[in-house]
Amino acid sequence: MKNSSTTNRYSDAIFEIAREDGELDSWKNFLEDLTDVFSDSGTVDFFQDPKISNKDKLKLISNSEIKSNSRQLNFLRIIVEKGNVYLFDSILIRFNKLVDSFNGIKRADVITAFKLEQEELDKINEKLSDLVGSKVVSVNSVDKTILGGFVAKFDDQMLDMSTKGKLNRLKESIID
């Protein structure tokens, strides 16, 4: 994550404003649009160019198709004036984590030996939700080395219910 302390300050401030105004979805869409627009290195270079005045940069923004309200435009103005347009992707990532936490959602990567059907993944999500005490939303990835079962990786936790993990634990208990 680029410049995490600056990213955190922006994300935290935006989250508080969005939460107070009841506009979490609006801000999320706005940040996604900005991240998309500023994913182009040419766009970032333009907005980082010291030869181009902030007035011209802001004029371009005000004529853009990005849907926003006055607070969002003010945020964008601050980012442009501070030269931090390269932070949008990091701000969006942190903002989404704050929204998930606010909504009681934990994101997980469920790793299996083969691709799961959505119904199977939903069942695992239910069990994980009961286990961690929060709603779990996961994506499935495949790693054939785990043999069977699954490994669930959260930001701060890992649950190994794989055959490979069970065999390793059994091996360790026999060695001890």
Wavefront OBJ file of the C-alpha trace (Angstrom):
o trace
v 0.000 0.000 0.000
v 1.434 3.346 -1.011
v 2.119 5.931 1.716
v -0.040 4.179 4.280
v -0.250 6.956 6.888
v -1.554 9.442 4.314
v -3.840 6.799 2.831
v -5.205 5.967 6.283
v -5.910 9.618 7.105
v -7.816 10.143 3.862
v -9.702 6.848 4.124
v -10.617 7.321 7.768
v -11.876 10.864 7.168
v -13.884 9.836 4.110
v -15.371 6.877 5.964
v -16.502 9.059 8.878
v -18.083 11.601 6.527
v -19.781 8.871 4.479
v -21.030 7.083 7.603
v -22.405 10.271 9.172
v -24.143 11.232 5.922
v -25.408 7.692 5.282
v -23.617 7.680 1.915
v -21.241 4.722 2.144
v -22.351 3.346 -1.234
v -22.093 6.738 -2.934
v -18.534 7.241 -1.675
v -17.591 3.691 -2.619
v -18.831 4.257 -6.186
v -17.050 7.615 -6.314
v -13.753 6.088 -5.141
v -14.125 3.204 -7.605
v -14.639 5.718 -10.442
v -11.572 7.691 -9.345
v -9.481 4.550 -9.030
v -10.524 3.542 -12.526
v -9.752 6.971 -14.015
v -6.424 7.301 -12.208
v -5.289 3.753 -13.008
v -3.990 5.224 -16.256
v -0.394 6.387 -15.778
v -0.909 9.198 -18.311
v -3.720 10.624 -16.223
v -1.615 10.437 -13.065
v 1.312 12.074 -14.883
v -0.954 14.904 -16.033
v -2.247 15.571 -12.524
v 1.245 15.281 -11.016
v 2.761 17.691 -13.577
v 3.885 20.854 -11.755
v 3.807 22.826 -15.029
v 0.020 22.492 -15.192
v -1.807 24.763 -12.765
v -4.153 23.341 -10.157
v -6.808 25.659 -11.604
v -6.573 23.872 -14.973
v -6.574 20.456 -13.295
v -9.640 21.336 -11.220
v -11.419 22.753 -14.274
v -10.898 19.430 -16.037
v -12.331 17.574 -13.017
v -15.393 19.797 -12.788
v -16.142 19.045 -16.460
v -15.712 15.294 -16.027
v -18.461 12.686 -15.982
v -17.587 11.492 -12.484
v -20.773 11.749 -10.458
v -20.091 13.450 -7.158
v -21.444 15.771 -4.512
v -19.815 18.888 -3.096
v -17.949 16.951 -0.369
v -16.616 14.493 -2.906
v -15.487 17.318 -5.191
v -13.828 19.019 -2.229
v -12.000 15.777 -1.394
v -10.881 15.462 -5.008
v -9.712 19.084 -4.996
v -7.613 18.459 -1.874
v -6.067 15.314 -3.361
v -5.182 17.154 -6.583
v -3.761 20.171 -4.749
v -1.636 17.939 -2.496
v -0.417 15.893 -5.477
v -1.735 12.630 -4.043
v -3.744 11.329 -7.007
v -1.602 8.192 -7.058
v -3.215 7.102 -3.744
v -6.743 6.397 -5.001
v -6.349 2.622 -5.256
v -4.934 2.414 -1.713
v -7.629 4.731 -0.359
v -10.333 2.546 -1.933
v -8.852 -0.642 -0.456
v -8.732 0.839 3.051
v -12.193 2.422 2.685
v -13.668 -0.962 1.697
v -12.074 -2.586 4.752
v -13.579 0.089 7.003
v -17.020 -0.420 5.422
v -16.744 -4.205 5.843
v -15.777 -3.780 9.499
v -18.673 -1.353 10.042
v -21.079 -3.859 8.470
v -19.638 -6.806 10.435
v -18.224 -8.515 7.362
v -14.991 -10.492 7.244
v -13.429 -11.291 3.875
v -11.724 -14.641 3.378
v -9.896 -16.596 0.743
v -11.086 -20.207 0.843
v -8.419 -22.396 -0.701
v -9.414 -25.863 -1.886
v -7.911 -28.646 -3.993
v -10.555 -28.022 -6.671
v -12.971 -25.277 -7.691
v -16.069 -25.104 -5.469
v -19.618 -24.599 -6.671
v -21.272 -21.482 -5.240
v -23.574 -23.613 -3.055
v -20.552 -25.314 -1.471
v -18.826 -21.991 -0.904
v -22.020 -20.604 0.679
v -22.096 -23.534 3.119
v -18.478 -22.928 4.076
v -19.248 -19.218 4.517
v -22.111 -20.109 6.888
v -19.874 -22.352 8.990
v -17.078 -19.784 9.046
v -19.563 -17.052 10.011
v -20.674 -19.129 13.003
v -17.056 -19.777 13.931
v -15.766 -16.178 13.758
v -18.967 -14.441 14.863
v -19.192 -12.222 11.773
v -20.670 -12.556 8.339
v -18.038 -14.119 6.084
v -17.794 -13.365 2.381
v -15.167 -15.397 0.593
v -13.641 -16.128 -2.746
v -12.429 -19.557 -3.758
v -8.952 -20.262 -5.044
v -7.414 -23.606 -5.961
v -4.232 -25.188 -4.619
v -3.968 -28.874 -5.490
v -1.257 -29.446 -2.864
v -3.746 -29.299 0.019
v -5.245 -32.644 -1.160
v -8.717 -32.102 0.326
v -10.653 -29.983 2.792
v -9.960 -26.246 2.794
v -7.857 -23.452 4.212
v -9.604 -20.177 5.057
v -7.366 -17.109 5.152
v -8.605 -13.879 6.692
v -6.630 -10.651 7.117
v -5.674 -11.599 10.640
v -6.457 -15.321 10.910
v -6.036 -18.637 9.166
v -8.085 -21.784 9.653
v -6.502 -24.928 8.228
v -9.068 -27.670 7.700
v -7.150 -29.280 4.856
v -6.096 -32.900 4.605
v -2.494 -31.762 4.245
v -2.810 -29.686 7.434
v -4.337 -32.584 9.348
v -1.542 -34.902 8.187
v 1.098 -32.364 9.246
v -0.504 -31.997 12.706
v -0.628 -35.786 13.069
v 3.033 -36.038 12.034
v 4.003 -33.387 14.615
v 2.092 -35.167 17.387
v 3.811 -38.465 16.547
v 7.249 -36.851 16.514
v 6.645 -35.157 19.888
l 1 2 3 4 5 6 7 8 9 10 11 12 13 14 15 16 17 18 19 20 21 22 23 24 25 26 27 28 29 30 31 32 33 34 35 36 37 38 39 40 41 42 43 44 45 46 47 48 49 50 51 52 53 54 55 56 57 58 59 60 61 62 63 64 65 66 67 68 69 70 71 72 73 74 75 76 77 78 79 80 81 82 83 84 85 86 87 88 89 90 91 92 93 94 95 96 97 98 99 100 101 102 103 104 105 106 107 108 109 110 111 112 113 114 115 116 117 118 119 120 121 122 123 124 125 126 127 128 129 130 131 132 133 134 135 136 137 138 139 140 141 142 143 144 145 146 147 148 149 150 151 152 153 154 155 156 157 158 159 160 161 162 163 164 165 166 167 168 169 170 171 172 173 174 175 176
